[in-house]
Amino acid sequence: MVQNTALRDDAHSSHGAPRHGKAARNRWMAAWLLALLLIGGLVVFVDLPLARYLHANVSPAVDNAFEWIGELGDSNNYAWVVLAVYIAALAALRRGRDGAWIGGYERVVRGSLLLMGAWIAGGIVTGLLKQTVARARPYVLFEQGYYGLGHAFQGKPFNSFPSSHSLTAFVLASAIAVVAPRWRLPVFALAVLAGISRLVNLDHFASDVAASALIAITAVHVLKPWFLDPAYRWPTRLPWRWFRRGERA
């Protein structure tokens, strides 16, 4: 009962207009527009000066250290772990175990699926923007003297916007913050650190990282009702039974 109540509270908070009315929807839209303005401000006033400063002042030792920190945003480090956690929690849930020590296996199952769903949705958006915006990476500026946009599908040197590593870090942070709010500060701190690493290593501009954070947080916010609301029982079923209507968990 406690577990389902917590899940319901999380889900209800995500319904926006249907559950909290027009005011909640307006707050969300205002925050989203402010984030877009912030990204625009970074593009105009911050990206180029910050990249030049980092290029001139970051030592090789610091650069190498942030290469390691950047692993926090490498999806290859998490994909199989998240999948394994989902499978283990679903197996325990199907056997009737409660897992009270982690807030309930159902919560872990739903949270894992939310993370993967937001990861996929955010990854699609990020991938499309990368290839179509075709923004030159910072190192292209310092190696070839080119700053700006290239041609669509021009390859890695021209897929700076947004940052895939930052997307991964902020999807993880956002999903964990939803299902385990007490961890929100440390996980977002790690996500910010991963984003900073992309700037220090001259792989991305500040606006690239900010855009990825916005995509990640939006993906989790939009998807969490379908994954966390106890009214939706499909996440607790075996995957091949997700789309069977009327079937109980």
LINZI-V438988 format. One line per field, one symbol per residue. ss: DSSP state (@ for helix, = for strand, . for the rest). burial: + if it has 16 or more other ideal C-beta (glycine too) atoms within 10 Angstrom, else -. A space follows every 10 residues. Layout:
BEGIN
ss->???
burial->???
END
This chain:
BEGIN
ss->.@@@@@@@@@ @@@@..@@@@ @@@@@@@@@@ @@@@@@@@@@ @@@@@@@@@@ @@@@@@@..@ @@@@@@@@@@ @@@.@@@.@@ @@@@@@@@@@ @@@@.....@ @@..@@@@@@ @@@@@@@@@@ @@@@@@@@@@ @@@.=..@@@ @@@@....=. .....@@@.. ...@@@@@@@ @@@@@@@@@. @@@@@@@@@@ @@@@@@@@@@ .....@@@@@ @@@@@@@@@@ @@@@@@@@.. ...@@@..@@ @........
burial->--+--++--+ +-++-+---- ---+---+-- ----+--++- -++---+--+ +--+---+-- -----+--++ -++-+--+-- -+--++--++ -++-----+- --++++++++ +++++++++- +++-++--++ --++++++++ +--------+ ------++++ ++++++++++ +++++++++- ------++-+ ++-+++++++ ++++++++++ ++++++++++ +-++++++++ ---++++--- ---------
END
